[in-house]
């Protein structure tokens, strides 16, 4: 990550906690968690919609589409 090692990242996080306080990190973690869960839920909903659209159609509907949609 940008050429930083583990201990440099830990140091930056500790310095940020000293400057901003631990309460800010709790709020930040909560908002990041809510954002990630919303992101995952939106992908799951999109996948469910695609699965519904790609579902096999009953034979009665297929025959109507093949003949141009007119039934006699």
Buried (B, 14 or more C-beta within 10 A) or exposed (E): EEEEEEEEEEEEEEEEEEEEEEEEEEEEEEEEEEEEEEEEEEEEEEEEEEEEEEEEEEEEEEEEEEEEEEEE
